[in-house]
Amino acid sequence: MLRHVTSPDGVNIACEVSGGGTPVVLVHGAGSARWSFDLVRPQLEERFTVIAIDRRGRGDSSDGQGYEVEREFEDVAAVVRDAGEGALLVGHSYGGLIAAGAALLLLNGLPRLVLYEPPMGGVLAGGDPIDRWERLIVEGDRDLMVREYFREVAGYAEDEIDELALTPVWERRKEISPTVPRELRAELAFGLDPAALAQIASPTLMLLGSESPEWARRSTDAYSQAIPHAEVRILEGHGHNATTSGPELLAAEMARFLGGPKV
């Protein structure tokens, strides 16, 4: 089932809802949309009501005028509130940065939080590669732009990128590629605020792939040190893409931490 939640600035956020039980809101990273959780959702649906969103500017969501990451914090907080009392929150990569920002808006209203390799600001890409990727998009070479993004930011190997390029999702990634540079610029300018994160009282699970890029290790460490009730779990044998390389393991870690009735 698809429903929409209206953010404070009027943007409509599309939410794909499935399963039954305690609500869990899933927030995807840059260069993707709600379909990035397609292999994870079935593992959760028997225990949770899964709400996978399209962040603003892609899929079935609308977009705002200009771009500020703070508006995305408000988007996700609105979806969590709409999901009802006791709703839980999960964010992956750039979506983890957004989920942490939303948690600061929710504070005591968020029982548990899961962050899978959220960037801490200034670690994903510098200004030169972002400029290059914007040019490639304007020139119509979205395929090369997406390939370089996955190699240089997400840490994918060439064979993994080649395999991904053969899937139907590749065309969707190319379609939404114009949203990537604006998010990378926002992350480049973002500064992690340990004092703000120290206000998050929610028990928090930090997930880190054993094969993930160095920026992911440094960022996970920074968040885990700043958030008072954080634990770190390693996804052995996986990198930044366990949503596809290890969906069963990823879902099991989420379910263990988030709880919910056994089936």
Number of C-alpha atoms within 10 A of each C-alpha: 8 12 13 18 21 16 19 12 12 12 21 22 26 24 23 18 20 19 18 14 16 20 24 27 26 27 27 26 22 21 22 24 25 21 17 21 21 14 17 22 24 16 18 22 19 17 20 24 20 27 29 25 29 25 27 22 18 21 18 20 19 17 16 13 7 6 15 12 17 12 19 22 22 21 26 30 26 19 23 26 15 13 20 12 13 15 24 24 28 24 24 27 22 25 26 26 28 28 30 26 23 24 27 19 17 20 14 12 19 23 18 22 27 26 30 28 30 28 29 25 21 17 18 20 17 14 11 9 16 21 12 13 22 21 14 17 18 11 9 11 14 22 18 13 22 23 18 18 23 17 14 15 16 19 21 22 11 13 9 13 17 12 10 16 16 10 10 9 15 17 14 16 19 19 16 18 23 20 17 21 22 18 19 23 19 17 22 19 13 16 12 18 13 14 10 12 19 15 15 25 20 21 17 25 22 22 25 26 21 15 18 20 19 11 20 27 18 16 19 21 16 17 25 21 15 18 22 16 15 19 15 15 13 14 20 13 12 19 22 24 19 24 21 16 15 18 19 18 17 20 20 15 17 20 17 9 16 21 12 15 10 7 5
